[in-house]
Amino acid sequence: GRIINVIGEPIDERGPIPTEHFSAVHAEAPDFVEMSVEQEILVTGIKVVDLLAPYSKGGKIGLFGGAGVGKTV
C-alpha cells in the first residue's frame, strides 16, 4: 500500500501515484432517482441477530449487549 495525506498526495517518498481517474472527496450527493431502492440484508455472522432481527444494509443500528456476549464478530 501507499501512504497519502488527507488531500490524496503521496507522502511515502515513492513518487506520484499512477492513475487514470480521480474522484473528488467532497462530491454532490446522487439524485434520489439514482439511489437503489432494493433492500439487502446485512449478514452479521451472529446467528440469533441474523435470524430474529436482521439489519438492512446501509442503515443505522444500535446493538446493545453485555461484555463477552459476542457483539464483535
N, C-alpha and C positions, 0 to 999 in steps of 0.2 A: 504494500500500500504506500501511499504518498501522504505527506503532511502538508496541509494547507491552512491558511489563516481564515478568518471569518468572512472575508470577501472573495475567497476562492483562489488566492495567489499562492503558488507553491513556496514553502519556506524550508524545504529539506535540502536545498542546495544541489538538486539533481536536474536543474533546468526546467524549462516550461513543460506543461502538461499537454501532450498532443491530443487534440480533439477536433471533431468536425462540427459539433453542435454545442451551443451554450444555452442554458436556460436561466432566466432571472430568478433570484431568490424571492424577491417581492413582486409577485405577479397578480394580475386580476383574478378573482375567483371565476370559475366557469359559470356560464349561464345555467339557469335552473333546468332548461330543457336538455342540456348536455350531461346532466348528472344521471347516474344509474339509479333506477327505481327497483332493481332486483335486490332482494334481501338474502344475504348469505349468513349462515350460522358460523360463529367463531368457535372453533374446536379448542377448548382449553386443556384437554387432557385429564381433567378432573371428572371422573365418570359421573358422579352424582350431580355435578353442576351441568354437564352436557345433557343429561337425561331430564332432570327436573326443572331446571331454569336456564335454558340455552340463551346465549347472548347473541345479538345480531352484530355482524362485523361492521365496524366504523362508528358504532355508537359509544355512549359513555355508560360505565357500570361502576358500581361500588361493591366490593367483595369483602365482607367482614368475617372474621373468624379468630379464634384463639391462637395462641402460639403453638406451633408444631402440628397443625391440623392439615397441612398440605396446600396452603394458598399459593405458594410459589412452586411451580412445577417446571 
